[in-house]
Every structure is written in structure tokens, then in C-alpha cells.
Amino acid sequence: MERIKEQRLASAGTFCPNEECQLHAQVDEGNIIKFGKSKQGVQRYRCKSCATTFSATRGTLFYRKHAALKDILETLALLAEGVRISSLARAKGFKEDTILRWLREAARHADAVEEALMGDYEVSKAQVDGLWAYVGNKGKKGATRNARIEESSGA
């Protein structure tokens, strides 16, 4: 009887991202150890097999960013709410080009997540749309955009 292997999304520090490593992309093989933290406090890892070091943010929107994760997320959330890039640049102190780059990278990562969900996990387009609606409503069941606007306006 063929054994079916459970598929799941791997988290940082559970596999080696080095394509030349003999244990590349093999999850939970015991070859990855914690290896200190970066100047920004991001966890670093080291592969015992190939000696490659990498950070927890590698392959994410936050990789090699000098701005705080909180600032990036807050800026992207405000963009999603309809705040203009020029207004955010003035208020947050980031260049418009920087904010646009974050937005483009976030879109690429969203496309990659959607592709993984629809491809590897056989999730329908409607289910992915539902997931993004859930994420957009911060996980509150039955929440709508109008309800959030009324709450924030004090009505």
C-alpha cells in the first residue's frame, strides 16, 4: 500500500534553502540549528550539512529590509484601506518609491501563496478568495468592510 505523505507549508528554520546542499528543501531533517540573531533581532539559522547561514526572513517580503516589520505591515494595511502613497510618504517618512517597492513585493508574495494553495493543495479560486477576505477582515467571522468603517468612524 502506497503511503501518502502529508503536504504542508514549511516555516523558516526547518529546511536548508541552499540549492547545492544535499538536504536542500528537506523539512525537519535535523540539519538546521539556530545561529544567533541579526542586528535587527531577526533569528539566523545554519545548516550543519553545508554550513550555509540564512535568516528567518529569507524568501519573505521582509528580507533585507531596514524598516521595522511593524512599519511595513502598517503602511501596507493603510494602502489597502485606500490611503494615498503620497500621504503615507509624508506621514511615515518613507520615500514613495520605497512604499511602491513594498507594495509590488507584497503582491508577488500574495501571488506565490495563492499559486501554492491552488496548485499543491487543490484549493479552488473561490476558497482562496474567501481566505483573502478572511485575512482582510483580520480573522473576524462575518465581518464586512462597511462594519469596520463604521467602527472606526465612531458611528
C-alpha positions as CSV (number, residue, x, y, z in Angstrom):
1,M,0.0,0.0,0.0
2,E,1.4,3.4,-1.0
3,R,2.0,5.7,1.8
4,I,0.5,9.2,1.3
5,K,2.8,11.9,2.5
6,E,1.1,14.9,4.2
7,Q,1.9,18.2,2.5
8,R,2.3,21.4,4.5
9,L,3.9,24.8,4.1
10,A,7.3,24.8,5.8
11,S,8.3,27.5,8.2
12,A,11.7,29.3,8.4
13,G,14.4,27.3,10.1
14,T,13.0,23.9,9.1
15,F,14.9,23.4,5.8
16,C,18.0,24.4,4.0
17,P,17.4,27.0,1.2
18,N,20.8,26.3,-0.4
19,E,20.1,24.6,-3.8
20,E,23.6,22.9,-3.7
21,C,23.0,21.3,-0.3
22,Q,22.4,17.6,-0.2
23,L,19.5,18.2,2.2
24,H,18.1,21.2,0.2
25,A,14.3,21.7,0.9
26,Q,14.0,18.6,3.0
27,V,12.0,19.6,6.0
28,D,12.8,18.7,9.6
29,E,15.9,16.6,8.8
30,G,17.7,17.9,12.0
31,N,20.4,19.7,10.0
32,I,19.2,23.2,10.8
33,I,20.3,24.9,14.0
34,K,19.8,28.4,15.5
35,F,22.8,30.6,14.8
36,G,22.3,33.9,16.6
37,K,20.4,36.9,15.6
38,S,20.9,39.8,13.1
39,K,21.5,43.4,14.2
40,Q,17.7,43.9,13.8
41,G,16.9,41.0,16.1
42,V,15.9,38.5,13.3
43,Q,16.7,34.9,14.1
44,R,19.5,33.4,12.0
45,Y,20.0,29.7,11.1
46,R,22.8,27.5,10.0
47,C,22.7,24.2,8.0
48,K,25.0,21.6,9.6
49,S,25.3,19.8,6.2
50,C,26.5,22.7,4.0
51,A,27.3,25.4,6.6
52,T,25.0,27.9,4.8
53,T,23.6,30.6,7.1
54,F,20.3,32.4,6.5
55,S,17.8,34.5,8.3
56,A,14.2,33.7,9.2
57,T,13.0,36.4,6.8
58,R,14.7,34.9,3.7
59,G,12.2,34.4,0.9
60,T,9.7,36.8,2.6
61,L,8.6,40.3,2.0
62,F,10.8,41.4,4.9
63,Y,14.1,40.0,3.7
64,R,16.9,42.6,3.7
65,K,14.5,45.4,4.8
66,H,15.8,48.2,7.0
67,A,12.4,49.3,8.1
68,A,10.7,47.6,11.1
69,L,8.3,44.8,10.2
70,K,5.6,46.7,12.1
71,D,6.1,49.8,9.9
72,I,6.0,47.8,6.7
73,L,2.8,46.0,7.7
74,E,1.1,49.2,8.9
75,T,2.0,51.0,5.7
76,L,0.6,48.2,3.5
77,A,-2.5,48.0,5.6
78,L,-3.1,51.7,5.2
79,L,-2.6,51.3,1.5
80,A,-5.3,48.6,1.5
81,E,-7.6,50.9,3.3
82,G,-7.2,53.5,0.5
83,V,-4.7,55.9,1.9
84,R,-2.7,57.6,-0.8
85,I,1.0,56.8,-1.2
86,S,2.0,60.4,-1.2
87,S,0.2,60.9,2.2
88,L,1.9,57.8,3.6
89,A,5.3,59.0,2.4
90,R,4.8,62.3,4.3
91,A,3.3,60.8,7.4
92,K,5.6,57.8,7.8
93,G,8.8,59.4,6.4
94,F,9.4,56.7,3.7
95,K,10.1,57.6,0.1
96,E,7.2,56.9,-2.3
97,D,9.5,54.6,-4.3
98,T,10.1,52.5,-1.2
99,I,6.4,52.2,-0.4
100,L,5.7,51.2,-4.1
101,R,8.5,48.6,-3.9
102,W,6.9,47.1,-0.7
103,L,3.5,47.0,-2.5
104,R,4.9,45.2,-5.5
105,E,6.8,42.7,-3.4
106,A,3.7,42.1,-1.3
107,A,1.7,41.5,-4.5
108,R,4.3,39.0,-5.7
109,H,4.2,37.1,-2.4
110,A,0.4,37.1,-2.4
111,D,0.5,35.6,-5.9
112,A,3.0,32.9,-4.8
113,V,0.9,32.0,-1.8
114,E,-2.2,31.8,-4.0
115,E,-0.4,29.7,-6.5
116,A,0.8,27.3,-3.8
117,L,-2.7,27.0,-2.3
118,M,-4.3,26.4,-5.7
119,G,-1.6,24.1,-7.1
120,D,-0.2,21.9,-4.3
121,Y,-3.3,21.9,-2.1
122,E,-6.0,21.8,-4.7
123,V,-7.9,24.8,-3.3
124,S,-10.4,26.4,-5.5
125,K,-10.3,30.0,-6.6
126,A,-13.4,30.7,-4.5
127,Q,-11.7,29.2,-1.4
128,V,-8.6,31.4,-2.0
129,D,-10.9,34.5,-2.4
130,G,-12.6,33.5,0.9
131,L,-9.2,33.2,2.6
132,W,-8.1,36.7,1.4
133,A,-11.4,38.1,2.6
134,Y,-10.8,36.4,6.0
135,V,-7.3,37.8,6.2
136,G,-8.5,41.2,5.1
137,N,-11.1,41.2,7.9
138,K,-8.4,40.2,10.4
139,G,-10.0,36.8,11.0
140,K,-13.3,38.1,12.3
141,K,-16.1,35.8,11.1
142,G,-18.9,37.7,9.4
143,A,-17.0,41.0,9.4
144,T,-17.5,43.3,6.5
145,R,-15.6,46.3,5.2
146,N,-18.6,48.6,6.0
147,A,-18.8,47.4,9.6
148,R,-15.1,48.2,10.1
149,I,-15.5,51.7,8.5
150,E,-18.4,52.4,10.9
151,E,-16.5,51.2,13.9
152,S,-13.5,53.4,13.1
153,S,-15.6,56.5,12.4
154,G,-17.2,56.3,15.8
155,A,-20.7,55.7,14.5
